[in-house]
């Protein structure tokens, strides 16, 4: 007689199978039957853990945003200065991206999907705002400490850095030659902090 699969493992099997189907076929084309077959489970097992296919998709999107948030917080705690905090955040996000490429693709796709390509009522805006607000708080704190100039509003700078992060991550989905590693994390932060314009010579 087969041994029952623990609930936590059942949930994980369903999420991983759903991820493969959503990433390769899209939300609309992925079927519940194909997902449970791939997971080696039954529909009742899926409905025990998730309300429906939309619930599976929502759980994956939340996982992506929640893990990014956890990683950013842990990385920022390793340094007291903004440069180290931002470098650490970029490095862990790059590493997470490499290990969870399909999940990140789904996460970013939610921002650009056309109506009908995603489940109705998908809710993730609050998690996006929470992640951005964390970065904004770091930058605002650095500005108060005198590490950053007050020429720009802290929110402007947060958007600038957050935009760089997402640009590199989304670009890597289609441009495999874009390097995402610790060395590039340092260079990206240096560019953000120093800017690209040459300093004017003064008499």
C-alpha positions as CSV (number, residue, x, y, z in Angstrom):
1,X,0.0,0.0,0.0
2,X,1.4,3.4,-1.0
3,X,2.3,5.7,1.8
4,X,0.2,9.0,1.9
5,X,2.0,12.2,0.8
6,X,2.2,14.8,3.6
7,X,0.1,17.9,3.1
8,X,3.1,20.2,2.9
9,X,4.7,18.0,0.3
10,X,1.4,17.7,-1.7
11,X,1.2,21.5,-1.8
12,X,4.7,21.8,-3.0
13,X,4.2,19.2,-5.7
14,X,1.2,21.0,-7.0
15,X,2.9,24.4,-7.0
16,X,5.9,23.1,-8.9
17,X,3.8,21.3,-11.5
18,X,1.6,24.4,-11.9
19,X,4.7,26.5,-12.3
20,X,5.9,24.3,-15.2
21,X,2.6,24.5,-17.0
22,X,2.0,28.2,-16.4
23,X,5.5,29.1,-17.5
24,X,5.4,26.9,-20.7
25,X,1.8,27.2,-21.7
26,X,0.5,30.3,-20.1
27,X,-2.3,30.6,-17.5
28,X,-5.3,30.2,-19.9
29,X,-3.9,27.2,-21.7
30,X,-2.8,25.3,-18.6
31,X,-5.4,22.8,-17.4
32,X,-6.1,21.5,-13.9
33,X,-6.1,17.9,-15.1
34,X,-2.6,18.4,-16.7
35,X,-1.3,19.9,-13.6
36,X,-2.5,17.2,-11.2
37,X,-1.3,14.5,-13.7
38,X,2.1,16.1,-13.8
39,X,2.2,16.2,-10.0
40,X,1.1,12.6,-9.7
41,X,-1.9,13.6,-7.7
42,X,-5.7,13.9,-8.0
43,X,-8.1,16.9,-8.4
44,X,-9.4,16.5,-4.8
45,X,-5.8,16.9,-3.6
46,X,-5.6,20.2,-5.5
47,X,-8.9,21.5,-4.2
48,X,-7.9,20.6,-0.7
49,X,-5.0,23.0,-0.8
50,X,-6.2,25.6,-3.4
51,X,-9.7,26.8,-4.3
52,X,-9.0,26.4,-8.0
53,X,-6.5,27.0,-10.8
54,X,-6.6,30.8,-10.1
55,X,-5.6,30.0,-6.5
56,X,-2.6,28.1,-7.7
57,X,-1.5,31.0,-9.8
58,X,-2.0,33.5,-7.0
59,X,0.0,31.4,-4.6
60,X,3.0,31.3,-7.1
61,X,2.9,35.1,-7.6
62,X,2.7,35.7,-3.9
63,X,5.6,33.3,-3.4
64,X,7.8,35.3,-5.8
65,X,7.1,38.6,-4.2
66,X,7.3,37.3,-0.6
67,X,10.6,35.6,-1.2
68,X,12.1,38.7,-2.9
69,X,11.0,40.7,0.2
70,X,12.6,38.2,2.6
71,X,15.8,38.2,0.7
72,X,16.0,41.9,0.4
73,X,15.5,42.4,4.2
74,X,18.1,39.8,5.0
75,X,20.6,41.2,2.6
76,X,20.1,44.8,3.9
77,X,20.7,43.7,7.4
78,X,24.3,42.8,6.5
79,X,25.4,46.4,6.1
80,X,24.8,49.8,7.8
81,X,25.7,51.8,4.7
82,X,23.5,52.2,1.7
83,X,26.1,51.1,-0.8
84,X,26.5,47.7,0.9
85,X,22.7,47.4,1.4
86,X,22.0,48.0,-2.3
87,X,24.8,45.7,-3.4
88,X,23.6,43.0,-1.1
89,X,20.0,43.3,-2.4
90,X,21.1,43.1,-6.0
91,X,23.3,40.1,-5.4
92,X,20.7,38.0,-3.7
93,X,18.0,39.0,-6.2
94,X,20.3,38.0,-9.0
95,X,21.0,34.7,-7.3
96,X,17.3,34.1,-6.7
97,X,16.5,34.9,-10.3
98,X,19.0,32.2,-11.6
99,X,17.5,29.6,-9.3
100,X,13.9,30.5,-10.0
101,X,13.8,31.7,-13.6
102,X,10.3,30.3,-14.5
103,X,8.8,31.8,-11.3
104,X,10.3,35.2,-12.0
105,X,9.0,35.1,-15.6
106,X,5.5,34.5,-14.3
107,X,5.9,37.3,-11.7
108,X,7.0,39.8,-14.3
109,X,4.4,38.7,-16.8
110,X,1.6,39.7,-14.5
111,X,2.5,43.3,-15.1
112,X,2.1,43.1,-18.9
113,X,-0.5,40.5,-19.5
114,X,-3.6,41.3,-21.5
115,X,-7.1,40.9,-20.0
116,X,-8.0,37.2,-20.1
117,X,-4.4,36.0,-19.8
118,X,-4.6,36.1,-16.0
119,X,-7.2,35.0,-13.5
120,X,-9.8,37.5,-12.6
121,X,-9.2,39.2,-9.2
122,X,-5.5,38.5,-9.1
123,X,-4.2,40.5,-6.2
124,X,-0.5,41.3,-5.8
125,X,-0.3,45.1,-5.9
126,X,0.0,45.4,-2.1
127,X,3.1,43.1,-2.2
128,X,4.7,45.1,-5.0
129,X,4.1,48.3,-3.0
130,X,5.6,46.6,0.2
131,X,8.7,45.6,-1.7
132,X,9.2,49.0,-3.2
133,X,8.5,50.8,0.1
134,X,11.3,48.7,1.7
135,X,13.8,50.0,-0.8
136,X,12.4,53.5,-0.5
137,X,12.9,53.4,3.3
138,X,16.5,52.3,3.0
139,X,17.2,55.2,0.6
140,X,15.3,57.7,2.7
141,X,17.3,56.6,5.8
142,X,20.6,57.0,3.9
143,X,19.5,60.5,2.8
144,X,18.9,61.4,6.4
145,X,22.3,60.1,7.4
146,X,23.9,62.2,4.8
147,X,25.0,59.3,2.6
148,X,22.9,60.6,-0.3
149,X,22.4,64.1,-1.6
150,X,19.1,65.9,-1.0
151,X,18.9,67.2,-4.5
152,X,16.5,64.5,-5.4
153,X,13.5,63.2,-3.4
154,X,14.1,59.8,-1.8
155,X,11.1,58.4,-3.7
156,X,12.7,59.5,-7.0
157,X,15.9,57.7,-6.1
158,X,14.0,54.6,-5.0
159,X,12.2,54.5,-8.4
160,X,15.6,54.9,-10.1
161,X,17.2,52.0,-8.3
162,X,14.1,49.8,-8.4
163,X,13.9,50.5,-12.2
164,X,17.5,49.4,-12.7
165,X,16.9,46.2,-10.8
166,X,13.8,45.2,-12.7
167,X,15.3,46.3,-16.1
168,X,18.3,43.9,-15.5
169,X,16.0,41.0,-14.4
170,X,13.6,41.3,-17.2
171,X,16.3,41.8,-19.8
172,X,17.9,38.6,-18.7
173,X,14.8,36.7,-19.6
174,X,15.5,37.5,-23.3
175,X,19.1,38.5,-23.4
176,X,21.1,35.6,-21.9
177,X,24.4,37.5,-22.3
178,X,23.4,40.0,-19.7
179,X,25.5,39.1,-16.7
180,X,23.8,38.9,-13.3
181,X,26.4,38.4,-10.6
182,X,28.0,40.1,-7.6
183,X,30.5,41.9,-9.7
184,X,27.8,43.5,-11.8
185,X,25.7,44.2,-8.7
186,X,28.6,46.4,-7.5
187,X,28.9,48.1,-10.8
188,X,25.2,48.8,-11.1
189,X,25.1,50.3,-7.6
190,X,28.2,52.4,-8.4
191,X,26.5,53.7,-11.5
192,X,23.3,54.5,-9.5
193,X,25.2,56.3,-6.8
194,X,27.8,58.2,-8.9
195,X,25.9,58.8,-12.1
196,X,27.3,58.6,-15.6
197,X,27.9,62.3,-16.3
198,X,31.6,63.5,-16.3
199,X,32.4,66.1,-13.7
200,X,33.0,69.5,-15.1
201,X,36.5,71.0,-14.5
202,X,36.5,74.1,-12.4
203,X,39.1,76.9,-12.7
